[in-house]
Amino acid sequence: MSGKNEVPVVYFVERGLYKARVNHLMKLAEKSKLVDYRKDFSSDVSHVIAQDLSRQQALEYLRKVKKVKQITDEESLQFVTVDWFVSCMKEKRIVTLTEGHRLKSDDALEVLEEHAMFRGDASAESRSLAFHRGSATLKCLPARISCEEDLRNLPHIDVGNSSKPGHCKRVILDILSYGQSSEVEEILRSDFYNSMKVFTGIFGVGPQTARKWFHDFKLRTLRDVKNSSSVHLNKDQRFGLEYYDDLNRPLPVGEARNFETLIRQYAEEIQPDIEITLVGGFRRGKPMGHDMDLLITHKEDGKEKILHKLLHKLQDRIIYSDKKAGSVNQPYSARPGSTMDHFEKCYGIFKIDTVKGDGSWTARRVDLIVVPYSQFAFALLGWSGSRHFEREIRRYAKSEKQMVLTSHGLYSSDGTSHPASSEEEIFDLLGLKYQKPCDRNC
């Protein structure tokens, strides 16, 4: 830490922050006298402050955008969130840094997983899955890996049926030995990876479209996309680009719960006893997400126009919506292992009130899914995630039980349906010990 009387010297990373917000933060710093701040990065900076970025992304911004030639001692720099700075201002003191205040480091295996899918070559899916399984194994361990011995016999890292576990292990050993993986660092510095991250952050843009923009149209940034005469955006993508910052800003669980309460209030005005359930990462206990999924059901199957009536009540909050008709009469037709279903649903962008309570709102991705009550337990399991957990439990049902598990039901190979009224019953039917949602974050 530098500066007179050990006063923190802070620098605000503009990426991910509006210019007006940066100016406001600088004025707070100047008025408080708790910290010094620098408009331009300098060697005496002790705290790099950013929002919605990883530590590596903040470093990359300094090196590539701000043209900082050399950061002499990265370890002496604190990479922290805007929340830490705001807490200091509110409490009128320098708040002790906690892990929650520090910018997270990119998970090396997750970077490799994502990069594999971005590449989109013939082995993309298998490579991506292998890295994801390795990463999931690490997350399930009770303690951090500290030496090569800790990796012995770990599934998908030290043992497996292909060369991929060896690749995972090699990356981990590099990090243990050198503090980083040269392979991962090269990816994080590459124009391809960083541009693909930006492009696929646009609602409605997948890896295939993003690759076309990068390779064929030579685009690199959001500004390039906006100014390109070659790019013709569909409706999803136009809204995704317009509200890019909001849609890529983490959604706090408090905001999600408040919107869930509003949806429940409107739903009960339509029909008493409608059940509304917030699923996805929030159901698994995640404090932050990037979108929210809400299951809607009623004990009396066959209720009609629930979604239509609900959207009518929400019309002042809808920025964009795309309603999909449901077709649940032939649920067994869903491809085994697929996460696709045939429920009536609405994919949309909605105005969600912030937790500030001052009437402000942000644009958020919200999916509303109407589920027949007889299929609710299966939909609850399917929409709660994680994606890896869903893939593995469906794979287990097929390979070990010769059954097909979908978000509509559980079926024998001859199409016979095995009903269940709860997730616990589904696990029983599969001969598995029940896993709470919080234990499915692999």
DADATA-V378460 format. One record per residue. RES is the residue in three letters. SS is DSSP state (hx for helix, st for strand, lp for the rest). Layout:
((RES	SS) (RES	SS))
This chain:
((MET	lp) (SER	lp) (GLY	lp) (LYS	hx) (ASN	hx) (GLU	hx) (VAL	lp) (PRO	lp) (VAL	st) (VAL	st) (TYR	st) (PHE	st) (VAL	lp) (GLU	lp) (ARG	lp) (GLY	lp) (LEU	lp) (TYR	lp) (LYS	hx) (ALA	hx) (ARG	hx) (VAL	hx) (ASN	hx) (HIS	hx) (LEU	hx) (MET	hx) (LYS	hx) (LEU	hx) (ALA	hx) (GLU	hx) (LYS	hx) (SER	hx) (LYS	lp) (LEU	lp) (VAL	lp) (ASP	st) (TYR	st) (ARG	lp) (LYS	lp) (ASP	lp) (PHE	lp) (SER	lp) (SER	lp) (ASP	lp) (VAL	lp) (SER	lp) (HIS	st) (VAL	st) (ILE	st) (ALA	st) (GLN	lp) (ASP	lp) (LEU	lp) (SER	lp) (ARG	hx) (GLN	hx) (GLN	hx) (ALA	hx) (LEU	hx) (GLU	hx) (TYR	hx) (LEU	hx) (ARG	hx) (LYS	hx) (VAL	hx) (LYS	lp) (LYS	lp) (VAL	lp) (LYS	lp) (GLN	lp) (ILE	lp) (THR	lp) (ASP	lp) (GLU	hx) (GLU	hx) (SER	hx) (LEU	lp) (GLN	st) (PHE	st) (VAL	st) (THR	st) (VAL	hx) (ASP	hx) (TRP	hx) (PHE	hx) (VAL	hx) (SER	hx) (CYS	hx) (MET	hx) (LYS	hx) (GLU	hx) (LYS	lp) (ARG	lp) (ILE	lp) (VAL	lp) (THR	lp) (LEU	lp) (THR	lp) (GLU	hx) (GLY	hx) (HIS	hx) (ARG	st) (LEU	lp) (LYS	lp) (SER	lp) (ASP	lp) (ASP	lp) (ALA	hx) (LEU	hx) (GLU	hx) (VAL	hx) (LEU	hx) (GLU	hx) (GLU	hx) (HIS	hx) (ALA	hx) (MET	hx) (PHE	hx) (ARG	hx) (GLY	lp) (ASP	lp) (ALA	lp) (SER	lp) (ALA	hx) (GLU	hx) (SER	hx) (ARG	hx) (SER	hx) (LEU	hx) (ALA	hx) (PHE	hx) (HIS	hx) (ARG	hx) (GLY	hx) (SER	hx) (ALA	hx) (THR	hx) (LEU	hx) (LYS	hx) (CYS	hx) (LEU	lp) (PRO	lp) (ALA	lp) (ARG	lp) (ILE	lp) (SER	lp) (CYS	lp) (GLU	hx) (GLU	hx) (ASP	hx) (LEU	hx) (ARG	lp) (ASN	lp) (LEU	lp) (PRO	st) (HIS	lp) (ILE	lp) (ASP	lp) (VAL	st) (GLY	lp) (ASN	lp) (SER	lp) (SER	lp) (LYS	hx) (PRO	hx) (GLY	hx) (HIS	hx) (CYS	hx) (LYS	hx) (ARG	hx) (VAL	hx) (ILE	hx) (LEU	hx) (ASP	hx) (ILE	hx) (LEU	hx) (SER	hx) (TYR	hx) (GLY	lp) (GLN	lp) (SER	lp) (SER	hx) (GLU	hx) (VAL	hx) (GLU	hx) (GLU	hx) (ILE	hx) (LEU	hx) (ARG	hx) (SER	lp) (ASP	hx) (PHE	hx) (TYR	hx) (ASN	hx) (SER	hx) (MET	hx) (LYS	hx) (VAL	hx) (PHE	hx) (THR	hx) (GLY	lp) (ILE	lp) (PHE	lp) (GLY	lp) (VAL	lp) (GLY	lp) (PRO	hx) (GLN	hx) (THR	hx) (ALA	hx) (ARG	hx) (LYS	hx) (TRP	hx) (PHE	hx) (HIS	hx) (ASP	lp) (PHE	lp) (LYS	lp) (LEU	lp) (ARG	lp) (THR	lp) (LEU	hx) (ARG	hx) (ASP	hx) (VAL	hx) (LYS	hx) (ASN	hx) (SER	lp) (SER	lp) (SER	lp) (VAL	lp) (HIS	lp) (LEU	lp) (ASN	lp) (LYS	hx) (ASP	hx) (GLN	hx) (ARG	hx) (PHE	hx) (GLY	hx) (LEU	hx) (GLU	hx) (TYR	lp) (TYR	hx) (ASP	hx) (ASP	hx) (LEU	hx) (ASN	lp) (ARG	lp) (PRO	lp) (LEU	st) (PRO	st) (VAL	hx) (GLY	hx) (GLU	hx) (ALA	hx) (ARG	hx) (ASN	hx) (PHE	hx) (GLU	hx) (THR	hx) (LEU	hx) (ILE	hx) (ARG	hx) (GLN	hx) (TYR	hx) (ALA	hx) (GLU	hx) (GLU	hx) (ILE	hx) (GLN	lp) (PRO	lp) (ASP	lp) (ILE	lp) (GLU	st) (ILE	st) (THR	st) (LEU	st) (VAL	lp) (GLY	hx) (GLY	hx) (PHE	hx) (ARG	lp) (ARG	lp) (GLY	lp) (LYS	lp) (PRO	lp) (MET	st) (GLY	st) (HIS	lp) (ASP	st) (MET	st) (ASP	st) (LEU	st) (LEU	st) (ILE	st) (THR	st) (HIS	lp) (LYS	lp) (GLU	lp) (ASP	lp) (GLY	lp) (LYS	lp) (GLU	lp) (LYS	lp) (ILE	hx) (LEU	hx) (HIS	hx) (LYS	hx) (LEU	hx) (LEU	hx) (HIS	hx) (LYS	hx) (LEU	lp) (GLN	hx) (ASP	hx) (ARG	hx) (ILE	st) (ILE	st) (TYR	st) (SER	st) (ASP	st) (LYS	st) (LYS	st) (ALA	lp) (GLY	lp) (SER	lp) (VAL	lp) (ASN	lp) (GLN	lp) (PRO	hx) (TYR	hx) (SER	hx) (ALA	lp) (ARG	lp) (PRO	lp) (GLY	lp) (SER	lp) (THR	lp) (MET	lp) (ASP	lp) (HIS	lp) (PHE	lp) (GLU	st) (LYS	st) (CYS	st) (TYR	st) (GLY	st) (ILE	st) (PHE	st) (LYS	st) (ILE	st) (ASP	st) (THR	lp) (VAL	lp) (LYS	lp) (GLY	lp) (ASP	lp) (GLY	lp) (SER	lp) (TRP	st) (THR	st) (ALA	st) (ARG	st) (ARG	st) (VAL	st) (ASP	st) (LEU	st) (ILE	st) (VAL	st) (VAL	lp) (PRO	lp) (TYR	hx) (SER	hx) (GLN	hx) (PHE	hx) (ALA	hx) (PHE	hx) (ALA	hx) (LEU	hx) (LEU	hx) (GLY	hx) (TRP	hx) (SER	hx) (GLY	lp) (SER	lp) (ARG	hx) (HIS	hx) (PHE	hx) (GLU	hx) (ARG	hx) (GLU	hx) (ILE	hx) (ARG	hx) (ARG	hx) (TYR	hx) (ALA	hx) (LYS	hx) (SER	hx) (GLU	hx) (LYS	hx) (GLN	lp) (MET	st) (VAL	st) (LEU	st) (THR	lp) (SER	lp) (HIS	lp) (GLY	lp) (LEU	st) (TYR	st) (SER	st) (SER	lp) (ASP	lp) (GLY	lp) (THR	lp) (SER	st) (HIS	lp) (PRO	lp) (ALA	lp) (SER	lp) (SER	lp) (GLU	hx) (GLU	hx) (GLU	hx) (ILE	hx) (PHE	hx) (ASP	hx) (LEU	hx) (LEU	hx) (GLY	lp) (LEU	lp) (LYS	lp) (TYR	lp) (GLN	lp) (LYS	lp) (PRO	hx) (CYS	hx) (ASP	hx) (ARG	lp) (ASN	lp) (CYS	lp))
